[in-house]
Amino acid sequence: MKLTFTTPSAWDKAEGFGCATQRFAGTKKDTATFENELNGTLLTGSYQQILDKAALVTPTPDIAIVFFGNAGGENEFLKQLSAIVKSSAVGGGAAFESIPGLITGNGQAAVFLVQDSRYSYHTETKCIHDEIIDECCLTLSDPRTLLTINGIDAAQYLAQKKSALGLSPTDFEHLTLTDTDGINAHLSLSGTTVKSGRDLCEKMLLRYVPHEKVYSRIRDFYDDPDAIIFGCAGLGSILERPLDTSSLGLFLFGEVCTVGDHSEFGNLMLSKLKILPK
């Protein structure tokens, strides 16, 4: 199976398995294909259709590459998929300009269960927000709608913290909420309501990355010619200059991150699949 990625406007050129990326790291091309084709099982459709098919797949896959069509419910789907396939996962949510669902099959998700013993597979996840600002107790109206942080209106709390750090009120990239596994959420304002691009937890950390540390941390992670890098378009938006790297680096709308023995859907993250011949 070819692994092919395109910008949203070039999606009709895609072949094999892949998704739309906002752009590529280090190149202005609109299409990129990973150099080695991989064997495995392709699953597309609704979340339930994919889970039902995954339960029938043998042998256990080496790795699961997962792309989402921006349908919501990503965290719960990944939890159920991980319990079935029992392998690490990488990937993310497809970027889009006006039409969501720019993934193979155009369904809720597309999953490629790699079963190819010619290669070894290594995953890596990175959170560049390493400065802990506060420990936070959250109240939520639903998993992605935030009401209060430490008893204070969420929008007001975040505005105060940003002001103290010298950040713009609209800056939701340098300051973020992070779960206990180090997986971020990308927050935004809908009117005066704080929304998240991933499911939130009742207890999270408020974490910060200074502007001067962003470029080097992202570039170091992307600079890997033997890997596919699934990074966040939100992080790409705060880069001070283009990345100078020849890797197959993507900028997606959410990232699939493996931490320990489970996988999560997060935002503002860097996730990597390194593929090496045995």
Solvent accessible surface area in square Angstrom, and as a share of the most:
residue,aa,sasa,rsa
1,M,70,0.31
2,K,82,0.35
3,L,1,0.01
4,T,5,0.03
5,F,1,0.01
6,T,0,0.00
7,T,23,0.13
8,P,17,0.11
9,S,92,0.60
10,A,4,0.03
11,W,43,0.15
12,D,131,0.68
13,K,114,0.48
14,A,31,0.24
15,E,101,0.45
16,G,38,0.37
17,F,1,0.00
18,G,2,0.02
19,C,0,0.00
20,A,0,0.00
21,T,0,0.00
22,Q,77,0.34
23,R,92,0.33
24,F,9,0.04
25,A,4,0.03
26,G,43,0.41
27,T,51,0.30
28,K,207,0.88
29,K,122,0.52
30,D,56,0.29
31,T,39,0.23
32,A,15,0.12
33,T,67,0.39
34,F,11,0.05
35,E,135,0.61
36,N,37,0.19
37,E,93,0.42
38,L,0,0.00
39,N,82,0.42
40,G,36,0.34
41,T,42,0.24
42,L,63,0.31
43,L,8,0.04
44,T,36,0.21
45,G,19,0.18
46,S,37,0.24
47,Y,31,0.12
48,Q,108,0.48
49,Q,96,0.43
50,I,0,0.00
51,L,11,0.06
52,D,79,0.41
53,K,92,0.39
54,A,3,0.03
55,A,67,0.52
56,L,149,0.74
57,V,28,0.16
58,T,114,0.66
59,P,95,0.60
60,T,91,0.53
61,P,8,0.05
62,D,64,0.33
63,I,3,0.02
64,A,1,0.00
65,I,2,0.01
66,V,0,0.00
67,F,0,0.00
68,F,1,0.00
69,G,7,0.07
70,N,47,0.24
71,A,54,0.42
72,G,28,0.27
73,G,39,0.37
74,E,8,0.03
75,N,24,0.12
76,E,89,0.40
77,F,4,0.02
78,L,0,0.00
79,K,139,0.59
80,Q,75,0.33
81,L,2,0.01
82,S,21,0.14
83,A,66,0.51
84,I,64,0.33
85,V,9,0.05
86,K,156,0.66
87,S,22,0.14
88,S,38,0.25
89,A,2,0.02
90,V,0,0.00
91,G,0,0.00
92,G,0,0.00
93,G,1,0.01
94,A,0,0.00
95,A,1,0.01
96,F,68,0.28
97,E,126,0.57
98,S,94,0.61
99,I,119,0.61
100,P,71,0.45
101,G,8,0.08
102,L,19,0.09
103,I,0,0.00
104,T,24,0.14
105,G,53,0.51
106,N,96,0.49
107,G,23,0.22
108,Q,63,0.28
109,A,0,0.00
110,A,0,0.00
111,V,0,0.00
112,F,0,0.00
113,L,0,0.00
114,V,0,0.00
115,Q,41,0.18
116,D,4,0.02
117,S,88,0.57
118,R,126,0.46
119,Y,22,0.08
120,S,31,0.20
121,Y,34,0.13
122,H,94,0.42
123,T,44,0.26
124,E,87,0.39
125,T,38,0.22
126,K,59,0.25
127,C,28,0.17
128,I,1,0.01
129,H,0,0.00
130,D,71,0.37
131,E,65,0.29
132,I,102,0.52
133,I,60,0.31
134,D,41,0.21
135,E,132,0.59
136,C,3,0.02
137,C,72,0.43
138,L,10,0.05
139,T,70,0.41
140,L,51,0.26
141,S,71,0.46
142,D,63,0.33
143,P,78,0.49
144,R,50,0.18
145,T,10,0.06
146,L,3,0.02
147,L,82,0.41
148,T,38,0.22
149,I,0,0.00
150,N,61,0.32
151,G,70,0.67
152,I,64,0.33
153,D,75,0.39
154,A,1,0.01
155,A,25,0.19
156,Q,95,0.42
157,Y,6,0.02
158,L,7,0.04
159,A,51,0.40
160,Q,89,0.39
161,K,56,0.24
162,K,5,0.02
163,S,85,0.55
164,A,90,0.70
165,L,57,0.28
166,G,69,0.66
167,L,29,0.14
168,S,56,0.36
169,P,100,0.63
170,T,110,0.64
171,D,20,0.10
172,F,19,0.08
173,E,28,0.13
174,H,14,0.06
175,L,4,0.02
176,T,1,0.00
177,L,0,0.00
178,T,0,0.00
179,D,8,0.04
180,T,129,0.75
181,D,52,0.27
182,G,15,0.14
183,I,1,0.00
184,N,0,0.00
185,A,0,0.00
186,H,50,0.22
187,L,3,0.01
188,S,55,0.35
189,L,86,0.43
190,S,64,0.42
191,G,69,0.66
192,T,118,0.69
193,T,48,0.28
194,V,2,0.01
195,K,75,0.32
196,S,12,0.08
197,G,30,0.29
198,R,8,0.03
199,D,37,0.19
200,L,14,0.07
201,C,49,0.29
202,E,131,0.59
203,K,144,0.61
204,M,5,0.02
205,L,46,0.23
206,L,0,0.00
207,R,40,0.15
208,Y,27,0.10
209,V,0,0.00
210,P,12,0.08
211,H,91,0.41
212,E,133,0.59
213,K,73,0.31
214,V,1,0.01
215,Y,22,0.08
216,S,59,0.38
217,R,45,0.17
218,I,0,0.00
219,R,65,0.24
220,D,98,0.51
221,F,8,0.03
222,Y,0,0.00
223,D,69,0.36
224,D,17,0.09
225,P,96,0.60
226,D,53,0.28
227,A,1,0.01
228,I,0,0.00
229,I,0,0.00
230,F,0,0.00
231,G,0,0.00
232,C,5,0.03
233,A,9,0.07
234,G,10,0.09
235,L,1,0.00
236,G,5,0.04
237,S,79,0.51
238,I,21,0.11
239,L,24,0.12
240,E,97,0.43
241,R,123,0.45
242,P,116,0.73
243,L,7,0.04
244,D,103,0.53
245,T,12,0.07
246,S,106,0.69
247,S,9,0.06
248,L,24,0.12
249,G,0,0.00
250,L,0,0.00
251,F,3,0.01
252,L,0,0.00
253,F,72,0.30
254,G,2,0.02
255,E,0,0.00
256,V,0,0.00
257,C,0,0.00
258,T,19,0.11
259,V,41,0.23
260,G,76,0.73
261,D,140,0.72
262,H,72,0.32
263,S,8,0.05
264,E,24,0.11
265,F,4,0.02
266,G,0,0.00
267,N,8,0.04
268,L,0,0.00
269,M,1,0.01
270,L,1,0.00
271,S,1,0.00
272,K,15,0.06
273,L,0,0.00
274,K,54,0.23
275,I,4,0.02
276,L,54,0.27
277,P,94,0.59
278,K,167,0.71
